[in-house]
């Protein structure tokens, strides 16, 4: 049997599939590549120009790529690989032993991070931003990941925390450490206020109402000018001090007291450790809560609400506690945000923030705290990385601004995730209690919650 | 006979124009297995949902008595309070387990209210107080004893959804029993079980009846289960009670035969 006989039967369908792909591409490219509207400048308005060559190149390109795919990469009949259930990364992060050592390693790195040679002001600011999002992610994970309640308005609690600190410190002169618990408490109260009306809602309806709630808070902040300063925001918020020592050049300041040379970096390093401490606190509390009866009840609520009720669990209180505790950590983070910026305005609390935090939780995996850390680094750090890609200007011209690709990156990350990790980086869950050995529960078993 | 554990009096449930349960009256006794049977659509599950609070009955009284003569009016209580305070546990026709959680976790959640108190509503739990640790260990022990009784101890750390069907049924019963009920309501516990598993279920239910001081109320289609283990059978048809008595009495009741087999027109 000659080689030709072997290949020809399969070559024809390959060409057929490639032609179909090219035809689809032709119709897709026709309006985008093939037609161009040009403003004439006169009264005629717009007129169309046809770019057949470009269209032809585009279609040819698709045909070549598809053919190459068919020839080299497409799965051939007979050599089907067994479906991989877990990626290497997920396996690594999912296994209890590795997770136990990755966590402390990350923490150790986070502690020495400000003293590393490359840590300038910009890098440290980015570190602060990432840790803030990690903390917010852990807070939202209680509501979305554990209790299975989709909350699209989480930023509202972040805003409540930020404005609580701003207003309390401006009007009453309260210090940061005094405001922090108050901000958490106020945010938790708002969590309960939001929780009550949405208790009966599930799924899409819950998501829409929480989305609206996030917007309501922002619109109130924008319009209640006398109280919140409206779109001008609140400025000159007192910055946190180091046990009463302010970070300034005065004789009573931090630098003078410790006999150091004053540097603006001292305050940044202090803020970095402040948010790190808050995040570590959040980590331990949420990790502990998960293993307590309340945390198990949250997960049970996600799995089956009716079964919960049949076991005598007060689902109303359980949902409210999830909202309140999740909101409390949002409040803490918000309070830190206001202290860091010394300025808050409604601009900082738009829907994009909620979406980012939610994306971090979803990308990280619904019940993995470690997953959230990695996804926060990817989501926040990745966007910053785009700003650094100035060399792309060489290719795309000087008008090209890589940081505007932010949304594109979001989209790309989401598409890739849906393909490879539909349940997040770490999709397995760790049992909260075990008899003999702790085995991870695979994602296929875990319910995602219906509201 | 002593006072009944549960008295259902004139229970009526209407959905719009449809009367699913029509003034049904019966008693359930402690240490007895009471079965509710009837053709499809007879109103068995509806009556069941009224007793466990998942429906609010249109009319009628449902009274549960504890040993200390405390009475609960179940028709006025919310579903989770019926489980929490009146101590009525139930299972579901289509099993409702916490699939992504392990067998042990399922049984721990059943002890939620007790553990919440022991953890001082989470505050004591965060600091891992000795009293909480003791309660947690005791809860684990209780879960283990129930796993032993239903024979799923070797699967303790596996997710509930990974268990075979028969084991899931058993786990649901064990989970209900972990709430310390005085009345255990089982909605078709033998559905989908093979003859051997049905036999095991019969043994389990008998042992619960004899050793755990509970009344068992069950809905069942599988007559081999019903006739063998029931102390008392209630037959419903079109929402009405048509017969009430022991297995032999019910089996020979013309009304029951008519409902199940129809009558020959003469």
Boltz contact constraints between the chains, C-beta under 6 A:
constraints:
  - contact:
      token1: [A, 288]
      token2: [B, 126]
      max_distance: 6.0
  - contact:
      token1: [A, 292]
      token2: [B, 119]
      max_distance: 6.0
  - contact:
      token1: [A, 292]
      token2: [B, 122]
      max_distance: 6.0
  - contact:
      token1: [A, 292]
      token2: [B, 125]
      max_distance: 6.0
  - contact:
      token1: [A, 293]
      token2: [B, 112]
      max_distance: 6.0
  - contact:
      token1: [A, 293]
      token2: [B, 115]
      max_distance: 6.0
  - contact:
      token1: [A, 293]
      token2: [B, 116]
      max_distance: 6.0
  - contact:
      token1: [A, 293]
      token2: [B, 119]
      max_distance: 6.0
  - contact:
      token1: [A, 294]
      token2: [B, 122]
      max_distance: 6.0
  - contact:
      token1: [A, 296]
      token2: [B, 109]
      max_distance: 6.0
  - contact:
      token1: [A, 297]
      token2: [B, 112]
      max_distance: 6.0
  - contact:
      token1: [A, 300]
      token2: [B, 98]
      max_distance: 6.0
  - contact:
      token1: [A, 300]
      token2: [B, 109]
      max_distance: 6.0
  - contact:
      token1: [A, 303]
      token2: [B, 98]
      max_distance: 6.0
  - contact:
      token1: [A, 303]
      token2: [B, 100]
      max_distance: 6.0
  - contact:
      token1: [A, 304]
      token2: [B, 96]
      max_distance: 6.0
  - contact:
      token1: [A, 304]
      token2: [B, 98]
      max_distance: 6.0
  - contact:
      token1: [A, 307]
      token2: [B, 96]
      max_distance: 6.0
  - contact:
      token1: [A, 309]
      token2: [B, 79]
      max_distance: 6.0
  - contact:
      token1: [A, 309]
      token2: [B, 80]
      max_distance: 6.0
  - contact:
      token1: [A, 310]
      token2: [B, 90]
      max_distance: 6.0
  - contact:
      token1: [A, 311]
      token2: [B, 110]
      max_distance: 6.0
  - contact:
      token1: [A, 311]
      token2: [B, 179]
      max_distance: 6.0
  - contact:
      token1: [A, 312]
      token2: [B, 80]
      max_distance: 6.0
  - contact:
      token1: [A, 312]
      token2: [B, 83]
      max_distance: 6.0
  - contact:
      token1: [A, 312]
      token2: [B, 84]
      max_distance: 6.0
  - contact:
      token1: [A, 312]
      token2: [B, 113]
      max_distance: 6.0
  - contact:
      token1: [A, 313]
      token2: [B, 112]
      max_distance: 6.0
  - contact:
      token1: [A, 314]
      token2: [B, 80]
      max_distance: 6.0
  - contact:
      token1: [A, 431]
      token2: [B, 102]
      max_distance: 6.0
  - contact:
      token1: [A, 431]
      token2: [B, 105]
      max_distance: 6.0
  - contact:
      token1: [A, 433]
      token2: [B, 104]
      max_distance: 6.0
  - contact:
      token1: [A, 433]
      token2: [B, 108]
      max_distance: 6.0
  - contact:
      token1: [A, 434]
      token2: [B, 157]
      max_distance: 6.0
  - contact:
      token1: [A, 435]
      token2: [B, 104]
      max_distance: 6.0
  - contact:
      token1: [A, 435]
      token2: [B, 156]
      max_distance: 6.0
  - contact:
      token1: [A, 435]
      token2: [B, 157]
      max_distance: 6.0
  - contact:
      token1: [A, 437]
      token2: [B, 157]
      max_distance: 6.0
  - contact:
      token1: [A, 439]
      token2: [B, 157]
      max_distance: 6.0
  - contact:
      token1: [A, 441]
      token2: [B, 100]
      max_distance: 6.0
  - contact:
      token1: [A, 441]
      token2: [B, 159]
      max_distance: 6.0
  - contact:
      token1: [A, 445]
      token2: [B, 99]
      max_distance: 6.0
  - contact:
      token1: [A, 445]
      token2: [B, 100]
      max_distance: 6.0
  - contact:
      token1: [A, 445]
      token2: [B, 159]
      max_distance: 6.0
  - contact:
      token1: [A, 445]
      token2: [B, 161]
      max_distance: 6.0
  - contact:
      token1: [A, 446]
      token2: [B, 100]
      max_distance: 6.0
  - contact:
      token1: [A, 447]
      token2: [B, 100]
      max_distance: 6.0
